[in-house]
Amino acid sequence: MATRRTRSRRAPMNIETVQRWVASAILFHVGSVPAVTLAVYSIGVADSDYGKGVGLWIMSGVIGLLTAAGILAIFRRSLLSLWLIVGLLPTVVTGFYVL
């Protein structure tokens, strides 16, 4: 007697969930590249012109915060969340070199 394998069937994923994940992935890439680039670039600029370096460093933090807040908004979460710290991560790491 042959036994039949039963496959576990998963419920299909909701299209809105997929759209949220795709939009947040795109926003993460679009926002994290300038934030990290400005944070790293501010180290070199701060050596020659401290004011411009700090300005770039602060801009990287603003872009990181806006990116994290945008992702939270896509998933309809509260904007006052500990996940905002992730947006400040490039700024915090490079702060030791800029300041």
N, C-alpha and C positions, 0 to 999 in steps of 0.2 A: 504494500500500500504506500503510495507516494504521499509525502507530506507537502503541503503547500506553505510557502513562505508568505507570511503576512507582512506587508509593508506598513510601517507607521505613517499615517497620513497627517500632515500638518495642515492647519488652516491656512488658506492663502493670506498673504500679507496685504494689508490695507494700502491702497495707492497713496493716500495722504501720508502715511508713515514713510513710504519710500521717497516721496517728494521732499519731506522734511529732512531726511538723511542726506539726500543728494544736495539740497540747497545748503545745508550746514557744512557739508564737505567742501563745496565750492567756496563758501564764505570763509571757511577756515584757511584754505589755501590762498585765497585772494587777500585776506587780512594778515595772515602770519608772515608772508614773504616781506611786505614792507616793514612790519614791526621788527622782525629779526634783522633785516638789512639796515634799518636806521639805527638800531641799538648797537650793532657791531661797527657800523661806520662812525658812530659818534665817538668811539674810543680813539680813533685816529685823528678826528677833527679836534677833539678836546686837547690833544697835545699841542697843536699849533694855535688854536683859537678856542679858549675855554668856554666862552659864551655861546658860540655856535654849536659846540659839542654838547653842551647841556641842553640847548634847544632841541637838537635832533634826538637826544636821549628822552626828553619829555614827550616829544611827538611820537616816539615809538611806544611809549606807555599809553598814550591816548588812543592810538590805532589798535593796540592790543586790547584795551578795555572795550572799545567799540565793537571789535570783532567778537569778543566773548559775550557781550551784551546782545549782539545780533543773533548769535547762535542760541542763546537762552530765549530770545523772543521768538525764534522760529519754532522752538519746541514748547512755546507758551508757558515758560517757567518764570518765576519771579526774578526780576532783574537784580534784586539785592540777594546775591547768592555767593557762596564761597568759590564758585567756579570763576568769578571775576579775577581771582588771584592768578589763574592760569593765563589770563590775558596780560598780566603784568610780569610774567616770568622772564621774558627776554630783557625787560628793563631792569628787573631786580638783579639778574645775573651780571649784566654789563655795568651796573651801577658801581660795583667795586673798582672798576677800571676807570670810569669817567670821573667820579667824585674824589 
